[in-house]
Amino acid sequence: MVGILARNVSCSKATRQAKAHIVELVGPAGAGKTTLAHALRARNEKVLLAADLELRRTDHMPIFFGNAPSLLPVLLRRCRDSRWFTWDEIKAMVYLKSWSRVLRQQTMYNDTVVILDHGPVFKLATLHAFGPARLKSPSLEKWWHSIFQQWAFTLDMIIWLDASDTNIVARINTRGQRHAMKGRSEQETSEFLALYRTSYEQILAKFVACGGPKPLRFDTTYASSQQIADELLITCKLT
């Protein structure tokens, strides 16, 4: 497989037999997720880029306000040495609670493939690495496990993209989007990436333990998004 990170990794038996409908692209910023998503979209009109939960959209507001109250026991749990949740973290938790149902409904009766960029693996890894300490409380293990089970059932495929630190740093610093590490030293960025990758690996291991798909791994230092898109179309029933 072109640019694969781990040897002997291929599409699972289940993926080869049944077409993947809900696919998440994961990896650090600058790894090429958005570029790959657009490359896949350009190759087949049935590939759709999934929307995120946005309160500016009137059709998303009922989803948010209908599910936010169920998170109150988690949000209000006392933790003496922990900061409060940010607004983005609360939105991420509502997404994790509710969005799998939205995606399943979207793909249930048609032949589309929905590509997620900042999907559940990204949100879980971010909460795990940078969220408030209260999220690591043993009393919340049941909440974490329920989210893992829910999304392990929902995701048909996880595609992990990564690149060398040198390439990631260059891409972050030259693109227009804001990033916490933009303009920082290479050492600072490497430490940030190491923390992020560790969090991702822990989250991905939980997904696999809950019966979710094993990630397909590509190194975009050596393989372009176009090459990876072609490889996925040939090897897996992605479209």
C-alpha positions in Angstrom: 0.0 0.0 0.0 1.4 3.4 -1.0 2.9 5.3 1.9 1.6 2.9 4.6 3.0 3.6 8.1 2.6 0.1 9.4 3.5 -3.0 7.4 0.9 -5.7 6.6 -2.0 -3.4 7.2 -4.9 -3.8 4.9 -8.7 -3.3 4.8 -10.4 -5.6 7.3 -12.5 -8.5 6.0 -15.7 -6.7 7.1 -14.6 -3.6 5.1 -13.8 -5.6 2.0 -17.2 -7.3 2.1 -19.4 -4.3 2.9 -18.9 -0.8 1.6 -17.8 1.8 4.0 -20.3 4.5 4.5 -18.9 6.6 7.5 -15.2 7.2 7.4 -13.1 9.4 9.7 -9.8 11.0 8.7 -7.5 11.4 11.7 -4.0 12.7 12.4 -2.2 15.9 13.4 -2.9 19.2 11.7 -0.9 19.5 8.5 -1.0 15.7 7.8 -3.2 16.2 4.8 -6.7 15.2 6.0 -8.6 18.0 4.3 -6.7 17.6 1.1 -7.4 13.9 1.0 -11.1 14.5 1.7 -11.3 16.8 -1.3 -9.4 14.4 -3.4 -11.9 11.6 -2.6 -14.8 14.0 -3.2 -13.4 15.0 -6.6 -13.2 11.3 -7.6 -16.9 10.5 -6.8 -19.9 12.7 -6.3 -21.3 10.2 -3.8 -18.5 11.1 -1.4 -19.8 13.8 1.0 -17.9 15.9 3.5 -19.7 15.7 6.9 -20.9 18.8 8.6 -19.9 19.5 12.2 -22.3 20.5 15.0 -22.9 24.2 14.4 -25.3 26.3 16.5 -25.5 28.9 13.7 -27.5 26.3 11.8 -31.1 26.3 12.8 -31.5 22.5 12.1 -28.6 21.8 14.5 -29.9 23.8 17.4 -32.6 21.2 18.5 -29.9 18.5 18.4 -27.7 20.5 20.7 -30.4 21.6 23.2 -32.0 18.2 23.1 -28.9 16.4 24.2 -27.0 19.0 26.3 -29.1 18.4 29.5 -28.1 14.7 29.5 -24.5 15.8 30.0 -25.2 17.9 33.2 -24.1 15.0 35.5 -20.8 14.9 33.7 -20.3 18.7 33.5 -21.3 19.4 37.0 -19.3 16.6 38.7 -17.2 18.1 41.4 -13.4 18.1 40.9 -11.4 20.3 43.2 -8.3 20.6 41.0 -9.9 20.9 37.6 -10.8 23.9 35.4 -14.3 24.3 33.9 -15.1 23.1 30.4 -14.7 25.5 27.5 -17.6 26.1 25.1 -15.8 24.1 22.4 -15.4 21.2 24.8 -19.1 21.2 25.7 -20.0 21.3 22.0 -17.6 18.3 21.4 -19.2 16.3 24.1 -22.7 17.0 22.7 -21.4 15.9 19.3 -20.1 12.7 20.8 -23.4 12.0 22.4 -25.7 12.8 19.5 -24.0 12.9 16.1 -23.6 9.2 15.4 -27.4 9.0 15.1 -27.4 11.9 12.7 -24.8 10.2 10.5 -26.5 6.8 10.5 -29.7 8.4 9.4 -27.9 10.3 6.6 -26.4 7.1 5.2 -29.2 4.6 5.9 -31.1 4.8 2.7 -28.6 5.9 0.1 -25.3 5.0 -1.4 -23.2 7.9 -0.1 -19.9 7.8 1.7 -19.6 10.4 4.5 -16.1 11.7 5.3 -15.5 13.1 8.8 -12.5 15.4 9.4 -12.9 16.7 12.9 -15.0 13.6 13.9 -15.3 11.5 17.1 -11.7 10.2 17.2 -10.4 13.8 16.9 -12.7 15.1 19.5 -12.0 12.3 22.0 -8.2 12.6 21.5 -8.4 16.4 22.0 -10.5 16.0 25.2 -8.2 13.3 26.4 -5.0 15.3 25.8 -6.1 18.8 26.6 -9.5 18.6 28.4 -10.1 19.4 32.1 -8.7 17.0 34.6 -12.2 16.0 35.7 -12.6 14.1 32.5 -10.0 11.6 33.7 -11.9 10.9 36.9 -12.5 7.1 37.4 -16.2 8.0 38.0 -16.4 9.0 34.3 -15.1 5.7 32.9 -18.7 4.6 32.2 -19.3 7.7 30.1 -16.1 7.2 28.1 -16.9 3.5 27.5 -20.5 4.3 26.3 -19.1 6.8 23.8 -16.4 4.4 22.5 -19.0 1.7 22.0 -21.4 4.0 20.3 -18.9 5.3 17.8 -17.1 1.9 17.3 -20.5 0.7 16.0 -20.9 3.9 13.8 -17.6 4.2 12.1 -16.9 1.9 9.2 -13.3 3.0 8.5 -10.6 5.1 10.2 -7.8 6.5 8.1 -4.8 7.8 10.0 -2.6 10.3 8.2 0.8 11.5 9.5 4.1 12.9 8.3 7.5 13.7 9.7 7.7 16.5 12.3 9.7 18.6 9.8 6.9 18.4 7.2 4.1 19.0 9.8 5.9 22.1 11.1 6.4 23.5 7.6 2.8 22.9 6.6 1.4 24.5 9.8 3.5 27.6 9.3 2.8 28.1 5.7 -1.0 27.5 5.5 -3.6 30.2 6.3 -5.4 28.5 9.2 -4.7 29.4 12.8 -2.9 26.8 14.9 -1.6 26.8 18.5 1.8 25.8 17.3 2.1 28.3 14.4 5.3 30.2 14.7 6.6 28.2 17.6 10.0 26.5 17.7 10.4 23.0 16.1 11.0 21.6 19.6 7.8 23.0 21.0 5.9 21.7 18.0 7.5 18.3 18.3 6.5 18.0 21.9 3.0 19.1 21.1 2.8 16.5 18.3 4.1 13.7 20.6 1.4 14.4 23.1 -1.3 14.5 20.4 0.0 11.2 18.8 0.0 9.5 22.2 -3.5 10.6 22.8 -4.6 9.4 19.4 -3.0 6.0 19.8 -4.8 5.5 23.2 -8.1 6.5 21.7 -7.7 4.3 18.7 -6.8 1.3 20.9 -10.0 1.9 22.8 -12.0 1.9 19.5 -10.4 -1.4 18.4 -11.1 -2.9 21.9 -14.7 -2.0 21.5 -15.0 -3.7 18.2 -14.3 -0.6 16.0 -12.2 -0.7 12.8 -8.5 -0.8 12.9 -7.0 2.4 11.4 -5.4 2.3 7.9 -2.2 4.3 8.3 -0.5 6.4 5.6 2.6 8.7 5.7 2.0 11.8 3.7 5.7 12.6 3.7 6.1 10.0 1.0 2.6 9.6 -0.5 0.4 12.4 -1.9 -3.2 12.8 -1.1 -4.0 11.8 -4.7 -2.0 8.6 -4.4 -3.7 7.7 -1.2 -7.1 8.4 -2.6 -6.4 6.1 -5.6 -5.1 3.4 -3.2 -8.2 3.6 -1.1 -10.5 3.3 -4.1 -8.6 0.3 -5.4 -8.0 -1.6 -2.1 -11.2 -0.8 -0.1 -14.8 -0.5 -1.1 -14.8 3.2 -0.3 -17.0 4.3 -3.2 
